[in-house]
């Protein structure tokens, strides 16, 4: 949505920065001069005791002399509330009594439909929660109790139950005068191929509401109670509200917790997220039954610069980690990366919490492996470079993945400096590679000298490579 000229200037004029900031800090009465709009307080962005955070209310800007955070009222709301730019503008406009600019008629009509769909989804949430308390849900309640979810936990996460009937939810919504198009458009029912009444999408399943960053219920995830069901987990179909590749489970609460300093954790399923959050790791999210997409990765990086991916410690988990690394390499920017916490083999976060407690999970998170280490391990693990042919095959492979010639890659392996070597990096394509020179003007190498038996030192990458991992779109190291 584009804003008309002058709207932001008017918003900044009407918004008092000292009032906006004052909700988050305690002003230092000795250093502050309210009459001049010169206010001082301990910085809300880092831990300190002295008042080094300065607000100039007349100019409408703030600056911290400790962590160098700076900006205006909009950027302060974005950082402290962990919201997007437009969400921050809406918050300030609402407080200042300014109406948001109206959209064009088509956009407004589409927004009205989305609002109606969201209202229908809320009715479905309430109906599913009521069904969990009925006699038909006895088996579902027993399952939840075995998984360690008490009634209070189920209420907090709004867990419900879809009875094994064809038109249970349909009839309930029709009884509230909801039109067919909205029920079908919300993905709660499907049209019958035999010309009869539409039937419920979810039947005989434990229901987990999926909410977006604004807190609206946009979809459901259902866990089948029948062990013979082919689809153990089933998500809502894609609708005007729901795009599976652009959504994350628990994103709203995780964003708030991450904004307060908690590490952002990415688990594999609903139960893992619930278990982690109940154990104190509130900044936990999960993709919705598929591998992480580029859009979901961008969402994670908007919440935290370095999310921690929790994966099973088996071979499948390692393959998933390497696939995610390949996906993230073209998207890397300065200050963005990933870390990987590998669970014990055969356990997920929920299992580990039950067997060893939150302390064991915290130890794994503290020991999370940076993505560069897994990338380096994949390139060198199990490879022997004791013959020219083997070295040449590895050189050819690395040259295709980097911006370097075969001569430069060869120099990196043997430890010899190439006269023309200007840099070394692993990138997914040559078009996006940006070689970097060292201060001395000499080229950087991979720092992987051979040991006496002809093997690369590893599997850990050189320390210089790890230090420079956060360079945008490259993974470089000085020799």
N, C-alpha and C positions, 0 to 999 in steps of 0.2 A: 504494500500500500504506500503510495507517494503522498507526502504532506505538502500543503500549499505553501507558497513563499511567505515568510514572516511568522508562520505558526510556531516554530521552535523558538524564535526570538521572543515572541509574546509569552510563551510558556516559561522561558528562563526568567523573564521580567517579573512574572507573577509569582514564581516559586522562590521562596526564601531559602537559600542554601543552608543558612544556620539552623533553620527549623527542620529541614530535611535531614541534615547531619546530626542534629541534636537528639533525634530519636535513637541514635545508635551509640552516642558517646556521652561522657560527663565532662562538661567544660571546666577548664582550670580558671577559677575565679581570679587568681593573682595575675595571670598573664593576659587574660581576655579583657577586651574593651568593647562592650556591647554597643555603646553609643557610636563608635566608629565602625562597627561591623568587623572588628578584628578579634577573632575567636581562636582559642587554642585548646587542645585536648590530647590525651593519649590516642595514638593511631588505632583505628578499628581494623586495619588490615594486617597488623603484626603486633606481637606481644611486646609491650614496653610499659614502663612506669612513668617516664617523663612525658611532658606534653610537647611533642614535636610535630603534631598534626595541626596545620594552620588553615583557617577558613577566612577568606576575604569576602564578606557578605556583599559588599558593594560591587565588586567585580564579578562575583559569582563563580569563583574558582577555589579549589582546595589544593594543598600540597603538603606532603609529609617529608620532613627533612631526614627521616630515618630510612624508610623504604622507598622514597621518591615516588609514591603514588600521587597522581594528580588528575584533575578533571573538573567537571561541573556537576550540576544536580543530576543530570541524566546518567552520566557515567557512575556517579556514586550509588544510585539506585540499582543500576545494572550489576555492580560489583557486590554490593551488600545483600541484595535480594536474589542474585544469581538468575537474572531474567534477561530476555533479549532487549534490543533497542526499542522496538515498538511497544513491548510490554512495559518498559520503564516510562516511555512517553505517556502511555495510557494511565499508569499509576499517578504520575505527576499532574496530568491534565484533570483527572478526577478530583484530586486534592485541591487543585487551583480553581475548580468550578468551570473549566473550559470544555466544551463539547468537542469530541473528536470529529475531524472532517468526515462528511458522509461519502460513502463509496458510490460508484455508478450504480444505476438501477439493477443491472444484471448481477453484479457482485452482491448487492444487498439482498436480492432474491435468493441467491445461492446461500448466503449466510443465514437467511431465515430458515431455509430447509435444513441446514446443518444444525441449527438450534433446535428445531423440532425433532430431528433424529436423536440428538443428545438427550432430549427430554424423554423420548421413548426408551432409550438405553437405561436411563435412571429408573424408570418404572420396572424394567426387566431386572435390574439389580435388586430392587426391593422384593420382587416376586421370587427370585431364586433364593434369596436369603430366608424368606418365609418357608420355602419348601424344605430347607435343611432342618427345620424343626419338626417336620411331620414324621409319621411312622414309616412312610416310604423311603425316608433317608436314613434309616437306622444303620444300614451297612456303610453308608458314606460317613456317618458320624464315627463309627468304629474305626474306619480307615484313618480318619483325621486324628483320632486319639492315638492310634498306633504310631503315627508320624510325629507325635508330640505336640499337636496343635490343640490347645484348650479352647473353650468357648470364647474367652476374651480375645484370643489371638484371631480366631475366625471372624469375630465381629470387627476387629481392627482392619483386617484385610478384606472384609466384605465377602467372604467366601460363601457360596450358595450351592444349591443342588437343582439339577434339571431332572424331573421325574421321567421315567421311561414310558412316556405317552406321546402320541402323535400330535395332538393339538392342545396340550396343556397351557403353554405360554400364549399361543395364538388366541385361545378362547378368553384368557384372562385380559389380554390387551384389547380385544374386541369389546369386552365388557366395559372398558373405560372409553369407548367410542374412538379408538385409534383407527385411522383409515388403513386399508390394506397396503397402500403404497409405502407408508412410513414403516410398517412392520417388515415388509420385504426389503425396503431400502436400508434398514438398519442391519440386515443380515441375520435377523432373528428367526426367519422362516424362509422356506423355499417353496416355489410353486409346484403343484402336483403335475406330473406328466400324464396322468390319467384323467385330468379334467376335474378332479375333486378339490376339496379345500386344501390350501397350503399347509404344510406340515412343519413342525419345529425343527430348527437346525440342530439343537442340542437335546439329546435324550439319554437319560441314564448316566449323567456325568456330574462330577464335582466342578463347580463353576468358579473361575477366578476372573474378576473384572479387570480389564486393562484400561488404564487412564492415561491421558496425554499430559503434557507439561502444564496445562491449564487446569488439570483436575477433572476434566470431562471423561466420562466413560465412553470409549470409542469402540470397544470390542470385548470379547470374552475368550478365555481359554478354558476348554473343558477336558477333564481327565476321566476317561472311561472307567466305569466300575466293572464292566464285563471283561474278564481276562481274555475272552475269545475275540474281542473287538479288534479289527485290523488297525484302526487308528487309536492308539493309546491316548494321544493328546490331539485335540482338534481346536483350531482357532477360527474365529469369525471370518467369513469371506471379506474381501476388500470392498469397502463402501466409500461413500462421500466422506465419512469420518476416518476410516481406517485404511492405512497403507502399511502392510506388515514390514516392508523393508525400511520404513521411516519411523518405526515405533519401537519403544523399549518398555519392558515391564518395570513399574515402580520408578519411572523417570522423574515424576514430580517430587516425591519425597527424597530421592537420591540427590537431586539437584540442590535442594535446601541443605541437606547434610554435607554435601561436598563444599557448598559455599561457606560452611562453618569450619572447614579444615579437615574433614574426614577424607580418607583416600577413596577414590571411586573404584568399586569392584564390579567386574563383569562375570556373572555366573552363567550356568547353562539352562536353568529351569526355574519355574515359579517357586518350587519348594526350597531350592537353594537360596533364592533371594529372601524368602520369608524367614528361613532359619538364620541367615546372616544378619538380617535386620533385627530380629528378636534378640540376637546375641550381642548387639551393640554396634554392628557394622551397617548403619542405616543407609550409607551411600552405595547401595547395591542395586544393580539392574541386570536384566537378562534379555537377549534377543528372543524373538517369538518363534521358536521351533526351527530356525534356519541358521546357517552360518552368518556371521556378522557381515553386513553390507557396507558399501562406501558411505551411504547416507547415515547409517547407524554409527559408523566410525566418526563421521563429522559431528554427530550429536554428542558422542562421548568426549571428543576434544573440546567442544564448547563448554562442557561441564568441568573437565579437568584436563590439564596439559599432559598428564601421564597416567592414564587408567591402568589398573592392574587386572589382567585377565586370569581368572582362575580356571584351570583345566585339569582333567584327569591325568594322572601320571603315566598312563599306559601309552602304547604306540599310537592309538587313535588320537589321544590328546596332543601328542607331539606333532602329529601331522596337521591337526587343526591349528596349532600355534604357527607352524610354518606357512600354512595357507593364509593366515591372517597377516603375517609379516609381508608376504608377497603382495597382498592387497594394500597394505599401508605404505609401502615404500614410495609409490608415486605420489602419495598424499602428504608426505612428511614436510613440515615447515619448521622454522626455527622455534625451539622450545617445546616441540611436540614429540612424543615418543610413546612407547608401550612397555609395560613390564609384565612378566608372566610368573604366576605362582602355581607350580605344579603340585597337585594334590598327591597323596600316597596312592599307589596303584590299587585300583578297585574301589576307591572312595571318592565321593564328591564332597563339597563343603558341608552339606547337611549331615552326611555320615561322620565326617571328621569332628564336627561340633558335638555330636552325640557320644562319640567314643573318647575324645580327648579334651573337649571343651574349647572355649574361645581363645585360651592362651596358645594352644597348638596352631590355630588358624593365624593368630597374630605373628607367630614365629615364621610361618610360611610366607606371610605377606612381607615381613621385614627382610626375608631372604629372596624376594622376588627377583627373577633374572631379567636383565635388560634385553631388549629384542636384538641388539647387535650381537650379544653372546650366542643366542640361538642361531642367528644367521651365519656367524662365523663357524659355529660347530657344524652346521649343515655342509658348508663348503669344504671343510678339511677332514671331518671325521671319517675314519676308515680308509683314507686315501694314503697311498704310499708313493713317494716320488723318487724311487731309487733307480729309475730308468728314464732315458730321454723320451720314450714313447708315452709313458704315464704322465710325465711333466707336461708334454705337449698337449695331451687331451685336456688336462686341467686348465692349461693356459688358454686354449681355444674357448673353453666354456666360460671362464672368467672374462675374457675379452668381449664375448657377446653380451655379458651382463654389465659391462662397464664402459666408460668413455675412453678406455686405454687401448693402445696397440698391443700386439702380442709381445713386443720387445719390452714394454713397460711392465706387463704382468710377469714376464719371465724374470725381470730384475727384482720384482717383489718377492718371488719364490726363492731365488738364489741368494738374496741379500746383497746383490751388487747394485750399485747406483747406475742408472741409465743416463747417458748424456742428455737425452731429449726428454727424460721423464719430467712431466710437469705436475703430476698429481696422481692420486689413486683413489678410486671410489667404486662402490658397488651401487649401481642404480638399475632400475628396471628397463630403461631405454636410453640410447645415446642422445636422443633429442633433448632430454631433461637433465642431462649430466652437466655439472659445472665444476671442472677441476679447480682445485685450490692450491696455490703455491705456499710454500713455507716462507718464513721471514728471511731465511738465508738465500732464497731464490732457487734452491735446489728442489727437486721433485720429492713428493712424499711417497713412501712405499708402504706396502701392507705390513711391514714389520714382522714378517713370518720367516725367519731364518731357519735353515735346515739344521737338524741335530745330526749326530754322527751316523745314525742308522738311516738317514735320508727321509725321515718323517718330519712333517711340519710340527712345530711346537703348538700344542693345543690340548684340549679343544677350545680353551679360552682365547679370545682375541687379545692383541697387545693392549697394554694400558692406554697408550696414546690413542688407539682406535676407540676405546670406550669413552675417553674424555671428549672426543670430538663427535660423538654420535649425534649430538643435537644440532649439527650443522644442517641447514635445509636441503632436502633432496639428495644428500650425499652421505656416505659413511666413509670418512677419510681418516688417515693416520699418518703422522710423520714417521720417518724411519728412525 
